[in-house]
């Protein structure tokens, strides 16, 4: 079993930055693919970024447009999402996820999910 806990969300002005972190417990995390998704209330959960167990390659949703960077540290069992140039449209609950499929943008490929962290971007 793998447990995931997100942190780092908060309120930021448009154009600002936030760094989300995901701490994983369980010995198998370093062999799993992992990713970030987000969800706005009343809307479907959407893919943000994914990274393979070896940290390369990484994949991003089109809307990221070079603003976000996903990374992981298998020695520390952590995964981060650095978000720059944030826009009000990035407001959502952000979830980290892990699963056996590497680099997937499909949420059904992920077995383990965190509880989510709120990101609010004010205009």
Biopython code that builds the backbone (N, CA, C, O; Angstrom):
import numpy as np
from Bio.PDB.StructureBuilder import StructureBuilder

atoms = [
    (1, "UNK", "N", (0.830, -1.195, 0.000)),
    (1, "UNK", "CA", (0.000, 0.000, 0.000)),
    (1, "UNK", "C", (0.868, 1.249, 0.000)),
    (1, "UNK", "O", (1.962, 1.261, 0.564)),
    (2, "UNK", "N", (0.376, 2.276, -0.626)),
    (2, "UNK", "CA", (1.052, 3.566, -0.670)),
    (2, "UNK", "C", (0.063, 4.626, -0.207)),
    (2, "UNK", "O", (-1.072, 4.675, -0.680)),
    (3, "UNK", "N", (0.495, 5.463, 0.709)),
    (3, "UNK", "CA", (-0.311, 6.597, 1.141)),
    (3, "UNK", "C", (0.347, 7.881, 0.683)),
    (3, "UNK", "O", (1.566, 8.031, 0.768)),
    (4, "UNK", "N", (-0.457, 8.800, 0.202)),
    (4, "UNK", "CA", (0.035, 10.055, -0.343)),
    (4, "UNK", "C", (-0.574, 11.227, 0.421)),
    (4, "UNK", "O", (-1.771, 11.238, 0.707)),
    (5, "UNK", "N", (0.256, 12.206, 0.746)),
    (5, "UNK", "CA", (-0.212, 13.388, 1.454)),
    (5, "UNK", "C", (0.339, 14.628, 0.759)),
    (5, "UNK", "O", (1.552, 14.804, 0.652)),
    (6, "UNK", "N", (-0.570, 15.487, 0.287)),
    (6, "UNK", "CA", (-0.168, 16.718, -0.387)),
    (6, "UNK", "C", (-0.018, 17.853, 0.621)),
    (6, "UNK", "O", (-0.630, 17.847, 1.689)),
    (7, "UNK", "N", (0.804, 18.813, 0.258)),
    (7, "UNK", "CA", (0.954, 20.044, 1.024)),
    (7, "UNK", "C", (1.390, 21.150, 0.084)),
    (7, "UNK", "O", (1.788, 20.898, -1.053)),
    (8, "UNK", "N", (1.310, 22.370, 0.570)),
    (8, "UNK", "CA", (1.821, 23.497, -0.197)),
    (8, "UNK", "C", (0.779, 24.345, -0.885)),
    (8, "UNK", "O", (1.117, 25.363, -1.489)),
    (9, "UNK", "N", (-0.482, 23.953, -0.809)),
    (9, "UNK", "CA", (-1.520, 24.779, -1.415)),
    (9, "UNK", "C", (-1.727, 26.062, -0.641)),
    (9, "UNK", "O", (-1.184, 26.241, 0.449)),
    (10, "UNK", "N", (-2.509, 26.945, -1.209)),
    (10, "UNK", "CA", (-2.790, 28.198, -0.536)),
    (10, "UNK", "C", (-3.374, 29.222, -1.476)),
    (10, "UNK", "O", (-3.820, 28.903, -2.578)),
    (11, "UNK", "N", (-3.361, 30.465, -1.020)),
    (11, "UNK", "CA", (-3.890, 31.587, -1.781)),
    (11, "UNK", "C", (-2.731, 32.401, -2.332)),
    (11, "UNK", "O", (-1.810, 32.760, -1.599)),
    (12, "UNK", "N", (-2.781, 32.689, -3.615)),
    (12, "UNK", "CA", (-1.715, 33.456, -4.247)),
    (12, "UNK", "C", (-2.341, 34.385, -5.282)),
    (12, "UNK", "O", (-3.395, 34.080, -5.840)),
    (13, "UNK", "N", (-1.698, 35.505, -5.534)),
    (13, "UNK", "CA", (-2.191, 36.419, -6.558)),
    (13, "UNK", "C", (-1.793, 35.931, -7.949)),
    (13, "UNK", "O", (-0.818, 35.198, -8.110)),
    (14, "UNK", "N", (-2.550, 36.344, -8.926)),
    (14, "UNK", "CA", (-2.230, 35.999, -10.307)),
    (14, "UNK", "C", (-0.807, 36.436, -10.639)),
    (14, "UNK", "O", (-0.381, 37.535, -10.284)),
    (15, "UNK", "N", (-0.091, 35.567, -11.320)),
    (15, "UNK", "CA", (1.301, 35.823, -11.636)),
    (15, "UNK", "C", (2.274, 35.274, -10.607)),
    (15, "UNK", "O", (3.483, 35.247, -10.839)),
    (16, "UNK", "N", (1.751, 34.838, -9.477)),
    (16, "UNK", "CA", (2.600, 34.306, -8.416)),
    (16, "UNK", "C", (2.941, 32.840, -8.606)),
    (16, "UNK", "O", (2.619, 32.237, -9.630)),
    (17, "UNK", "N", (3.601, 32.277, -7.598)),
    (17, "UNK", "CA", (4.071, 30.899, -7.667)),
    (17, "UNK", "C", (3.695, 30.136, -6.409)),
    (17, "UNK", "O", (3.545, 30.712, -5.332)),
    (18, "UNK", "N", (3.549, 28.847, -6.567)),
    (18, "UNK", "CA", (3.368, 27.928, -5.445)),
    (18, "UNK", "C", (4.117, 26.647, -5.758)),
    (18, "UNK", "O", (4.298, 26.281, -6.920)),
    (19, "UNK", "N", (4.545, 25.981, -4.717)),
    (19, "UNK", "CA", (5.179, 24.671, -4.883)),
    (19, "UNK", "C", (4.402, 23.656, -4.074)),
    (19, "UNK", "O", (4.355, 23.728, -2.846)),
    (20, "UNK", "N", (3.796, 22.715, -4.764)),
    (20, "UNK", "CA", (3.072, 21.638, -4.112)),
    (20, "UNK", "C", (4.011, 20.465, -3.882)),
    (20, "UNK", "O", (4.872, 20.166, -4.709)),
    (21, "UNK", "N", (3.829, 19.811, -2.751)),
    (21, "UNK", "CA", (4.622, 18.621, -2.442)),
    (21, "UNK", "C", (3.700, 17.456, -2.135)),
    (21, "UNK", "O", (2.598, 17.629, -1.614)),
    (22, "UNK", "N", (4.170, 16.285, -2.466)),
    (22, "UNK", "CA", (3.434, 15.055, -2.188)),
    (22, "UNK", "C", (4.395, 14.106, -1.484)),
    (22, "UNK", "O", (5.418, 13.711, -2.044)),
    (23, "UNK", "N", (4.057, 13.750, -0.263)),
    (23, "UNK", "CA", (4.886, 12.818, 0.509)),
    (23, "UNK", "C", (4.251, 11.441, 0.465)),
    (23, "UNK", "O", (3.064, 11.284, 0.750)),
    (24, "UNK", "N", (5.045, 10.450, 0.107)),
    (24, "UNK", "CA", (4.540, 9.087, -0.044)),
    (24, "UNK", "C", (5.101, 8.177, 1.033)),
    (24, "UNK", "O", (6.265, 8.288, 1.419)),
    (25, "UNK", "N", (4.270, 7.290, 1.503)),
    (25, "UNK", "CA", (4.732, 6.238, 2.404)),
    (25, "UNK", "C", (4.549, 4.907, 1.702)),
    (25, "UNK", "O", (3.617, 4.739, 0.917)),
    (26, "UNK", "N", (5.431, 3.965, 1.979)),
    (26, "UNK", "CA", (5.356, 2.675, 1.309)),
    (26, "UNK", "C", (6.594, 2.442, 0.474)),
    (26, "UNK", "O", (7.086, 3.354, -0.191)),
    (27, "UNK", "N", (7.085, 1.249, 0.506)),
    (27, "UNK", "CA", (8.359, 0.965, -0.130)),
    (27, "UNK", "C", (8.292, 0.937, -1.643)),
    (27, "UNK", "O", (9.329, 1.017, -2.301)),
    (28, "UNK", "N", (7.089, 0.824, -2.219)),
    (28, "UNK", "CA", (7.005, 0.660, -3.660)),
    (28, "UNK", "C", (6.882, 1.956, -4.435)),
    (28, "UNK", "O", (6.858, 1.931, -5.666)),
    (29, "UNK", "N", (6.803, 3.103, -3.742)),
    (29, "UNK", "CA", (6.578, 4.364, -4.455)),
    (29, "UNK", "C", (7.628, 4.603, -5.510)),
    (29, "UNK", "O", (7.313, 5.094, -6.594)),
    (30, "UNK", "N", (8.881, 4.264, -5.217)),
    (30, "UNK", "CA", (9.944, 4.608, -6.166)),
    (30, "UNK", "C", (9.879, 3.780, -7.449)),
    (30, "UNK", "O", (10.660, 4.019, -8.370)),
    (31, "UNK", "N", (8.981, 2.829, -7.527)),
    (31, "UNK", "CA", (8.802, 2.069, -8.768)),
    (31, "UNK", "C", (7.524, 2.448, -9.504)),
    (31, "UNK", "O", (7.252, 1.931, -10.587)),
    (32, "UNK", "N", (6.745, 3.342, -8.922)),
    (32, "UNK", "CA", (5.464, 3.719, -9.502)),
    (32, "UNK", "C", (5.563, 4.985, -10.331)),
    (32, "UNK", "O", (6.375, 5.865, -10.048)),
    (33, "UNK", "N", (4.729, 5.069, -11.357)),
    (33, "UNK", "CA", (4.538, 6.341, -12.006)),
    (33, "UNK", "C", (3.707, 7.242, -11.114)),
    (33, "UNK", "O", (2.926, 6.753, -10.298)),
    (34, "UNK", "N", (3.862, 8.540, -11.254)),
    (34, "UNK", "CA", (3.122, 9.447, -10.396)),
    (34, "UNK", "C", (2.725, 10.691, -11.171)),
    (34, "UNK", "O", (3.301, 11.012, -12.211)),
    (35, "UNK", "N", (1.734, 11.377, -10.641)),
    (35, "UNK", "CA", (1.252, 12.549, -11.356)),
    (35, "UNK", "C", (0.428, 13.469, -10.487)),
    (35, "UNK", "O", (0.140, 13.182, -9.325)),
    (36, "UNK", "N", (0.060, 14.583, -11.087)),
    (36, "UNK", "CA", (-0.811, 15.569, -10.448)),
    (36, "UNK", "C", (-2.064, 15.761, -11.300)),
    (36, "UNK", "O", (-2.005, 15.834, -12.527)),
    (37, "UNK", "N", (-3.182, 15.837, -10.614)),
    (37, "UNK", "CA", (-4.463, 16.141, -11.239)),
    (37, "UNK", "C", (-5.090, 17.284, -10.462)),
    (37, "UNK", "O", (-4.664, 17.604, -9.353)),
    (38, "UNK", "N", (-6.107, 17.895, -11.055)),
    (38, "UNK", "CA", (-6.810, 18.940, -10.336)),
    (38, "UNK", "C", (-8.297, 18.851, -10.637)),
    (38, "UNK", "O", (-8.724, 18.295, -11.649)),
    (39, "UNK", "N", (-9.060, 19.415, -9.725)),
    (39, "UNK", "CA", (-10.514, 19.361, -9.894)),
    (39, "UNK", "C", (-11.160, 20.599, -9.315)),
    (39, "UNK", "O", (-10.860, 21.023, -8.199)),
    (40, "UNK", "N", (-12.050, 21.164, -10.101)),
    (40, "UNK", "CA", (-12.905, 22.263, -9.665)),
    (40, "UNK", "C", (-14.256, 21.670, -9.319)),
    (40, "UNK", "O", (-14.738, 20.765, -10.001)),
    (41, "UNK", "N", (-14.863, 22.174, -8.268)),
    (41, "UNK", "CA", (-16.153, 21.643, -7.820)),
    (41, "UNK", "C", (-17.153, 21.639, -8.973)),
    (41, "UNK", "O", (-17.345, 22.649, -9.649)),
    (42, "UNK", "N", (-17.777, 20.502, -9.183)),
    (42, "UNK", "CA", (-18.771, 20.384, -10.225)),
    (42, "UNK", "C", (-18.208, 20.038, -11.594)),
    (42, "UNK", "O", (-18.957, 19.887, -12.559)),
    (43, "UNK", "N", (-16.883, 19.914, -11.680)),
    (43, "UNK", "CA", (-16.259, 19.582, -12.960)),
    (43, "UNK", "C", (-15.457, 18.294, -12.829)),
    (43, "UNK", "O", (-15.159, 17.837, -11.726)),
    (44, "UNK", "N", (-15.116, 17.725, -13.967)),
    (44, "UNK", "CA", (-14.326, 16.501, -13.972)),
    (44, "UNK", "C", (-12.892, 16.782, -13.539)),
    (44, "UNK", "O", (-12.354, 17.867, -13.760)),
    (45, "UNK", "N", (-12.302, 15.790, -12.928)),
    (45, "UNK", "CA", (-10.890, 15.885, -12.572)),
    (45, "UNK", "C", (-10.059, 15.897, -13.840)),
    (45, "UNK", "O", (-10.330, 15.131, -14.764)),
    (46, "UNK", "N", (-9.045, 16.758, -13.900)),
    (46, "UNK", "CA", (-8.246, 16.851, -15.116)),
    (46, "UNK", "C", (-6.766, 16.664, -14.828)),
    (46, "UNK", "O", (-6.259, 16.994, -13.756)),
    (47, "UNK", "N", (-6.121, 16.136, -15.804)),
    (47, "UNK", "CA", (-4.690, 15.860, -15.750)),
    (47, "UNK", "C", (-3.892, 17.156, -15.763)),
    (47, "UNK", "O", (-4.216, 18.091, -16.495)),
    (48, "UNK", "N", (-2.848, 17.198, -14.947)),
    (48, "UNK", "CA", (-1.947, 18.342, -14.924)),
    (48, "UNK", "C", (-0.552, 17.941, -15.418)),
    (48, "UNK", "O", (-0.033, 18.521, -16.372)),
    (49, "UNK", "N", (0.043, 16.950, -14.763)),
    (49, "UNK", "CA", (1.401, 16.532, -15.115)),
    (49, "UNK", "C", (1.642, 15.124, -14.596)),
    (49, "UNK", "O", (1.004, 14.684, -13.639)),
    (50, "UNK", "N", (2.575, 14.419, -15.239)),
    (50, "UNK", "CA", (2.944, 13.081, -14.810)),
    (50, "UNK", "C", (4.428, 12.883, -15.002)),
    (50, "UNK", "O", (5.060, 13.534, -15.834)),
    (51, "UNK", "N", (4.976, 11.970, -14.216)),
    (51, "UNK", "CA", (6.409, 11.695, -14.284)),
    (51, "UNK", "C", (6.622, 10.211, -14.062)),
    (51, "UNK", "O", (5.924, 9.594, -13.258)),
    (52, "UNK", "N", (7.577, 9.638, -14.764)),
    (52, "UNK", "CA", (7.862, 8.223, -14.609)),
    (52, "UNK", "C", (8.701, 7.974, -13.359)),
    (52, "UNK", "O", (9.184, 8.911, -12.723)),
    (53, "UNK", "N", (8.864, 6.703, -13.020)),
    (53, "UNK", "CA", (9.600, 6.366, -11.795)),
    (53, "UNK", "C", (11.040, 6.871, -11.858)),
    (53, "UNK", "O", (11.642, 7.174, -10.828)),
    (54, "UNK", "N", (11.591, 6.961, -13.076)),
    (54, "UNK", "CA", (12.977, 7.387, -13.237)),
    (54, "UNK", "C", (13.117, 8.894, -13.407)),
    (54, "UNK", "O", (14.216, 9.396, -13.643)),
    (55, "UNK", "N", (12.019, 9.609, -13.287)),
    (55, "UNK", "CA", (11.979, 11.069, -13.418)),
    (55, "UNK", "C", (12.060, 11.567, -14.854)),
    (55, "UNK", "O", (12.002, 12.774, -15.086)),
    (56, "UNK", "N", (12.188, 10.686, -15.801)),
    (56, "UNK", "CA", (12.211, 11.105, -17.193)),
    (56, "UNK", "C", (11.594, 10.027, -18.061)),
    (56, "UNK", "O", (11.955, 8.858, -17.922)),
    (57, "UNK", "N", (10.679, 10.375, -18.949)),
    (57, "UNK", "CA", (10.253, 11.738, -19.236)),
    (57, "UNK", "C", (9.146, 12.212, -18.305)),
    (57, "UNK", "O", (8.613, 11.463, -17.486)),
    (58, "UNK", "N", (8.829, 13.482, -18.468)),
    (58, "UNK", "CA", (7.691, 14.067, -17.783)),
    (58, "UNK", "C", (6.695, 14.514, -18.839)),
    (58, "UNK", "O", (7.058, 14.804, -19.979)),
    (59, "UNK", "N", (5.439, 14.565, -18.440)),
    (59, "UNK", "CA", (4.364, 14.909, -19.369)),
    (59, "UNK", "C", (3.502, 15.997, -18.747)),
    (59, "UNK", "O", (3.316, 16.037, -17.531)),
    (60, "UNK", "N", (2.981, 16.875, -19.591)),
    (60, "UNK", "CA", (2.191, 17.989, -19.095)),
    (60, "UNK", "C", (0.934, 18.178, -19.937)),
    (60, "UNK", "O", (0.920, 17.894, -21.135)),
    (61, "UNK", "N", (-0.108, 18.657, -19.291)),
    (61, "UNK", "CA", (-1.305, 19.063, -20.010)),
    (61, "UNK", "C", (-0.990, 20.294, -20.848)),
    (61, "UNK", "O", (-0.102, 21.074, -20.505)),
    (62, "UNK", "N", (-1.710, 20.466, -21.935)),
    (62, "UNK", "CA", (-1.456, 21.604, -22.823)),
    (62, "UNK", "C", (-1.578, 22.940, -22.102)),
    (62, "UNK", "O", (-0.834, 23.874, -22.399)),
    (63, "UNK", "N", (-2.501, 23.038, -21.169)),
    (63, "UNK", "CA", (-2.729, 24.331, -20.527)),
    (63, "UNK", "C", (-1.551, 24.745, -19.651)),
    (63, "UNK", "O", (-1.435, 25.913, -19.282)),
    (64, "UNK", "N", (-0.681, 23.802, -19.317)),
    (64, "UNK", "CA", (0.485, 24.152, -18.493)),
    (64, "UNK", "C", (1.381, 25.139, -19.228)),
    (64, "UNK", "O", (1.836, 26.126, -18.652)),
    (65, "UNK", "N", (1.628, 24.868, -20.493)),
    (65, "UNK", "CA", (2.313, 25.844, -21.351)),
    (65, "UNK", "C", (3.620, 26.334, -20.740)),
    (65, "UNK", "O", (3.916, 27.529, -20.773)),
    (66, "UNK", "N", (4.397, 25.415, -20.185)),
    (66, "UNK", "CA", (5.712, 25.751, -19.662)),
    (66, "UNK", "C", (5.717, 26.408, -18.297)),
    (66, "UNK", "O", (6.783, 26.794, -17.817)),
    (67, "UNK", "N", (4.574, 26.550, -17.654)),
    (67, "UNK", "CA", (4.517, 27.252, -16.375)),
    (67, "UNK", "C", (4.798, 26.348, -15.179)),
    (67, "UNK", "O", (5.240, 26.833, -14.137)),
    (68, "UNK", "N", (4.552, 25.051, -15.307)),
    (68, "UNK", "CA", (4.697, 24.111, -14.190)),
    (68, "UNK", "C", (5.848, 23.153, -14.464)),
    (68, "UNK", "O", (6.173, 22.858, -15.614)),
    (69, "UNK", "N", (6.460, 22.673, -13.381)),
    (69, "UNK", "CA", (7.497, 21.653, -13.479)),
    (69, "UNK", "C", (7.245, 20.571, -12.447)),
    (69, "UNK", "O", (7.132, 20.850, -11.253)),
    (70, "UNK", "N", (7.159, 19.337, -12.914)),
    (70, "UNK", "CA", (6.980, 18.203, -12.003)),
    (70, "UNK", "C", (8.338, 17.568, -11.748)),
    (70, "UNK", "O", (9.172, 17.485, -12.650)),
    (71, "UNK", "N", (8.555, 17.125, -10.531)),
    (71, "UNK", "CA", (9.809, 16.470, -10.184)),
    (71, "UNK", "C", (9.550, 15.466, -9.072)),
    (71, "UNK", "O", (8.516, 15.524, -8.407)),
    (72, "UNK", "N", (10.473, 14.561, -8.872)),
    (72, "UNK", "CA", (10.347, 13.598, -7.780)),
    (72, "UNK", "C", (11.717, 13.253, -7.236)),
    (72, "UNK", "O", (12.729, 13.369, -7.928)),
    (73, "UNK", "N", (11.732, 12.826, -5.987)),
    (73, "UNK", "CA", (12.956, 12.397, -5.323)),
    (73, "UNK", "C", (12.654, 11.042, -4.699)),
    (73, "UNK", "O", (12.044, 10.968, -3.632)),
    (74, "UNK", "N", (13.072, 9.993, -5.346)),
    (74, "UNK", "CA", (12.760, 8.649, -4.857)),
    (74, "UNK", "C", (13.441, 8.339, -3.530)),
    (74, "UNK", "O", (12.923, 7.551, -2.739)),
    (75, "UNK", "N", (14.577, 8.942, -3.283)),
    (75, "UNK", "CA", (15.266, 8.715, -2.008)),
    (75, "UNK", "C", (14.440, 9.261, -0.849)),
    (75, "UNK", "O", (14.492, 8.730, 0.260)),
    (76, "UNK", "N", (13.686, 10.313, -1.105)),
    (76, "UNK", "CA", (12.868, 10.928, -0.063)),
    (76, "UNK", "C", (11.406, 10.550, -0.178)),
    (76, "UNK", "O", (10.597, 10.950, 0.658)),
    (77, "UNK", "N", (11.051, 9.782, -1.205)),
    (77, "UNK", "CA", (9.648, 9.422, -1.437)),
    (77, "UNK", "C", (8.765, 10.658, -1.568)),
    (77, "UNK", "O", (7.700, 10.740, -0.957)),
    (78, "UNK", "N", (9.211, 11.600, -2.357)),
    (78, "UNK", "CA", (8.441, 12.824, -2.555)),
    (78, "UNK", "C", (8.299, 13.154, -4.032)),
    (78, "UNK", "O", (9.096, 12.727, -4.868)),
    (79, "UNK", "N", (7.268, 13.923, -4.326)),
    (79, "UNK", "CA", (7.040, 14.439, -5.661)),
    (79, "UNK", "C", (6.573, 15.879, -5.518)),
    (79, "UNK", "O", (5.765, 16.181, -4.639)),
    (80, "UNK", "N", (7.061, 16.755, -6.353)),
    (80, "UNK", "CA", (6.723, 18.169, -6.267)),
    (80, "UNK", "C", (6.110, 18.663, -7.575)),
    (80, "UNK", "O", (6.294, 18.072, -8.639)),
    (81, "UNK", "N", (5.386, 19.752, -7.457)),
    (81, "UNK", "CA", (4.892, 20.469, -8.624)),
    (81, "UNK", "C", (5.164, 21.950, -8.402)),
    (81, "UNK", "O", (4.502, 22.599, -7.592)),
    (82, "UNK", "N", (6.133, 22.471, -9.120)),
    (82, "UNK", "CA", (6.431, 23.896, -9.060)),
    (82, "UNK", "C", (5.529, 24.607, -10.054)),
    (82, "UNK", "O", (5.559, 24.313, -11.249)),
    (83, "UNK", "N", (4.727, 25.546, -9.561)),
    (83, "UNK", "CA", (3.778, 26.250, -10.403)),
    (83, "UNK", "C", (4.121, 27.729, -10.428)),
    (83, "UNK", "O", (4.112, 28.393, -9.392)),
    (84, "UNK", "N", (4.421, 28.237, -11.603)),
    (84, "UNK", "CA", (4.755, 29.645, -11.791)),
    (84, "UNK", "C", (3.711, 30.316, -12.676)),
    (84, "UNK", "O", (2.920, 29.647, -13.340)),
    (85, "UNK", "N", (3.720, 31.621, -12.676)),
    (85, "UNK", "CA", (2.800, 32.398, -13.515)),
    (85, "UNK", "C", (1.362, 31.906, -13.373)),
    (85, "UNK", "O", (0.662, 31.679, -14.360)),
    (86, "UNK", "N", (0.948, 31.750, -12.143)),
    (86, "UNK", "CA", (-0.385, 31.206, -11.885)),
    (86, "UNK", "C", (-1.472, 32.160, -12.350)),
    (86, "UNK", "O", (-1.328, 33.381, -12.290)),
    (87, "UNK", "N", (-2.554, 31.571, -12.811)),
    (87, "UNK", "CA", (-3.702, 32.310, -13.327)),
    (87, "UNK", "C", (-4.934, 31.941, -12.508)),
    (87, "UNK", "O", (-4.974, 30.865, -11.911)),
    (88, "UNK", "N", (-5.930, 32.807, -12.468)),
    (88, "UNK", "CA", (-7.166, 32.467, -11.732)),
    (88, "UNK", "C", (-7.769, 31.142, -12.196)),
    (88, "UNK", "O", (-8.401, 30.438, -11.408)),
    (89, "UNK", "N", (-7.577, 30.803, -13.456)),
    (89, "UNK", "CA", (-8.106, 29.551, -13.994)),
    (89, "UNK", "C", (-7.409, 28.319, -13.404)),
    (89, "UNK", "O", (-7.888, 27.199, -13.578)),
    (90, "UNK", "N", (-6.293, 28.516, -12.714)),
    (90, "UNK", "CA", (-5.600, 27.396, -12.073)),
    (90, "UNK", "C", (-6.190, 27.068, -10.705)),
    (90, "UNK", "O", (-5.767, 26.105, -10.065)),
    (91, "UNK", "N", (-7.151, 27.848, -10.257)),
    (91, "UNK", "CA", (-7.794, 27.578, -8.976)),
    (91, "UNK", "C", (-8.495, 26.230, -9.001)),
    (91, "UNK", "O", (-9.337, 25.969, -9.860)),
    (92, "UNK", "N", (-8.136, 25.378, -8.047)),
    (92, "UNK", "CA", (-8.690, 24.017, -8.006)),
    (92, "UNK", "C", (-8.128, 23.301, -6.783)),
    (92, "UNK", "O", (-7.233, 23.805, -6.104)),
    (93, "UNK", "N", (-8.663, 22.138, -6.522)),
    (93, "UNK", "CA", (-8.035, 21.217, -5.576)),
    (93, "UNK", "C", (-7.066, 20.355, -6.379)),
    (93, "UNK", "O", (-7.440, 19.755, -7.387)),
    (94, "UNK", "N", (-5.836, 20.303, -5.924)),
    (94, "UNK", "CA", (-4.799, 19.544, -6.617)),
    (94, "UNK", "C", (-4.531, 18.235, -5.865)),
    (94, "UNK", "O", (-4.373, 18.212, -4.644)),
    (95, "UNK", "N", (-4.487, 17.159, -6.638)),
    (95, "UNK", "CA", (-4.285, 15.821, -6.076)),
    (95, "UNK", "C", (-3.017, 15.205, -6.641)),
    (95, "UNK", "O", (-2.734, 15.334, -7.832)),
    (96, "UNK", "N", (-2.266, 14.547, -5.798)),
    (96, "UNK", "CA", (-1.181, 13.710, -6.316)),
    (96, "UNK", "C", (-1.668, 12.270, -6.389)),
    (96, "UNK", "O", (-2.549, 11.856, -5.636)),
    (97, "UNK", "N", (-1.091, 11.533, -7.292)),
    (97, "UNK", "CA", (-1.524, 10.173, -7.541)),
    (97, "UNK", "C", (-0.341, 9.309, -7.942)),
    (97, "UNK", "O", (0.663, 9.813, -8.446)),
    (98, "UNK", "N", (-0.460, 8.012, -7.721)),
    (98, "UNK", "CA", (0.595, 7.082, -8.095)),
    (98, "UNK", "C", (-0.028, 5.783, -8.578)),
    (98, "UNK", "O", (-1.101, 5.384, -8.125)),
    (99, "UNK", "N", (0.667, 5.130, -9.508)),
    (99, "UNK", "CA", (0.161, 3.882, -10.044)),
    (99, "UNK", "C", (1.213, 3.173, -10.870)),
    (99, "UNK", "O", (2.304, 3.697, -11.090)),
    (100, "UNK", "N", (0.882, 1.993, -11.319)),
    (100, "UNK", "CA", (1.867, 1.181, -12.027)),
    (100, "UNK", "C", (2.105, 1.649, -13.459)),
    (100, "UNK", "O", (3.155, 1.358, -14.032)),
    (101, "UNK", "N", (1.147, 2.370, -14.048)),
    (101, "UNK", "CA", (1.348, 2.873, -15.398)),
    (101, "UNK", "C", (2.239, 4.106, -15.335)),
    (101, "UNK", "O", (2.024, 5.005, -14.523)),
    (102, "UNK", "N", (3.228, 4.130, -16.191)),
    (102, "UNK", "CA", (4.198, 5.239, -16.156)),
    (102, "UNK", "C", (3.746, 6.373, -17.070)),
    (102, "UNK", "O", (3.435, 6.159, -18.242)),
    (103, "UNK", "N", (3.714, 7.583, -16.514)),
    (103, "UNK", "CA", (3.486, 8.760, -17.340)),
    (103, "UNK", "C", (2.097, 8.903, -17.927)),
    (103, "UNK", "O", (1.943, 9.499, -18.993)),
    (104, "UNK", "N", (1.095, 8.380, -17.272)),
    (104, "UNK", "CA", (-0.256, 8.411, -17.822)),
    (104, "UNK", "C", (-0.990, 9.707, -17.507)),
    (104, "UNK", "O", (-0.816, 10.295, -16.439)),
    (105, "UNK", "N", (-1.812, 10.140, -18.454)),
    (105, "UNK", "CA", (-2.679, 11.293, -18.239)),
    (105, "UNK", "C", (-4.110, 10.866, -17.881)),
    (105, "UNK", "O", (-4.988, 11.710, -17.702)),
    (106, "UNK", "N", (-4.330, 9.581, -17.783)),
    (106, "UNK", "CA", (-5.656, 9.035, -17.498)),
    (106, "UNK", "C", (-5.768, 8.717, -16.012)),
    (106, "UNK", "O", (-4.983, 7.931, -15.482)),
    (107, "UNK", "N", (-6.742, 9.326, -15.340)),
    (107, "UNK", "CA", (-6.819, 9.150, -13.891)),
    (107, "UNK", "C", (-7.145, 7.710, -13.496)),
    (107, "UNK", "O", (-6.829, 7.289, -12.383)),
    (108, "UNK", "N", (-7.773, 6.954, -14.395)),
    (108, "UNK", "CA", (-8.078, 5.564, -14.096)),
    (108, "UNK", "C", (-6.859, 4.673, -13.989)),
    (108, "UNK", "O", (-6.953, 3.552, -13.488)),
    (109, "UNK", "N", (-5.708, 5.158, -14.455)),
    (109, "UNK", "CA", (-4.466, 4.381, -14.366)),
    (109, "UNK", "C", (-3.785, 4.531, -13.009)),
    (109, "UNK", "O", (-2.782, 3.869, -12.741)),
    (110, "UNK", "N", (-4.316, 5.384, -12.168)),
    (110, "UNK", "CA", (-3.691, 5.635, -10.876)),
    (110, "UNK", "C", (-4.473, 4.951, -9.763)),
    (110, "UNK", "O", (-5.694, 5.079, -9.668)),
    (111, "UNK", "N", (-3.749, 4.229, -8.931)),
    (111, "UNK", "CA", (-4.359, 3.456, -7.853)),
    (111, "UNK", "C", (-4.411, 4.226, -6.545)),
    (111, "UNK", "O", (-5.369, 4.103, -5.782)),
    (112, "UNK", "N", (-3.395, 5.008, -6.291)),
    (112, "UNK", "CA", (-3.253, 5.682, -5.000)),
    (112, "UNK", "C", (-3.438, 7.184, -5.186)),
    (112, "UNK", "O", (-2.914, 7.776, -6.129)),
    (113, "UNK", "N", (-4.194, 7.790, -4.269)),
    (113, "UNK", "CA", (-4.512, 9.207, -4.354)),
    (113, "UNK", "C", (-4.342, 9.867, -2.995)),
    (113, "UNK", "O", (-4.607, 9.261, -1.956)),
    (114, "UNK", "N", (-3.896, 11.115, -3.019)),
    (114, "UNK", "CA", (-3.875, 11.913, -1.816)),
    (114, "UNK", "C", (-5.228, 12.537, -1.563)),
    (114, "UNK", "O", (-6.175, 12.337, -2.324)),
    (115, "UNK", "N", (-5.308, 13.295, -0.486)),
    (115, "UNK", "CA", (-6.582, 13.900, -0.092)),
    (115, "UNK", "C", (-6.836, 15.235, -0.787)),
    (115, "UNK", "O", (-7.949, 15.759, -0.753)),
    (116, "UNK", "N", (-5.804, 15.774, -1.412)),
    (116, "UNK", "CA", (-5.950, 17.021, -2.140)),
    (116, "UNK", "C", (-5.522, 18.233, -1.344)),
    (116, "UNK", "O", (-5.593, 18.244, -0.116)),
    (117, "UNK", "N", (-5.076, 19.251, -2.055)),
    (117, "UNK", "CA", (-4.713, 20.520, -1.433)),
    (117, "UNK", "C", (-5.283, 21.648, -2.297)),
    (117, "UNK", "O", (-5.173, 21.623, -3.523)),
    (118, "UNK", "N", (-5.886, 22.626, -1.640)),
    (118, "UNK", "CA", (-6.571, 23.716, -2.351)),
    (118, "UNK", "C", (-5.564, 24.757, -2.832)),
    (118, "UNK", "O", (-4.708, 25.212, -2.073)),
    (119, "UNK", "N", (-5.682, 25.117, -4.081)),
    (119, "UNK", "CA", (-4.926, 26.225, -4.655)),
    (119, "UNK", "C", (-5.930, 27.271, -5.132)),
    (119, "UNK", "O", (-6.820, 26.971, -5.929)),
    (120, "UNK", "N", (-5.781, 28.483, -4.645)),
    (120, "UNK", "CA", (-6.669, 29.570, -5.037)),
    (120, "UNK", "C", (-5.817, 30.712, -5.568)),
    (120, "UNK", "O", (-4.914, 31.198, -4.887)),
    (121, "UNK", "N", (-6.115, 31.135, -6.792)),
    (121, "UNK", "CA", (-5.375, 32.218, -7.437)),
    (121, "UNK", "C", (-6.326, 33.393, -7.608)),
    (121, "UNK", "O", (-7.335, 33.288, -8.305)),
    (122, "UNK", "N", (-6.007, 34.492, -6.981)),
    (122, "UNK", "CA", (-6.868, 35.664, -7.060)),
    (122, "UNK", "C", (-6.415, 36.578, -8.197)),
    (122, "UNK", "O", (-5.232, 36.641, -8.530)),
    (123, "UNK", "N", (-7.367, 37.272, -8.776)),
    (123, "UNK", "CA", (-7.057, 38.164, -9.910)),
    (123, "UNK", "C", (-6.714, 39.569, -9.436)),
    (123, "UNK", "O", (-6.429, 40.444, -10.253)),
]
sb = StructureBuilder()
sb.init_structure("model")
sb.init_model(0)
sb.init_chain("A")
sb.init_seg("    ")
for serial, (resi, resn, name, xyz) in enumerate(atoms, 1):
    if name == "N":
        sb.init_residue(resn, " ", resi, " ")
    sb.init_atom(name, np.array(xyz, "f"), 0.0, 1.0, " ", f" {name:<3s}", serial, name[0])
structure = sb.get_structure()
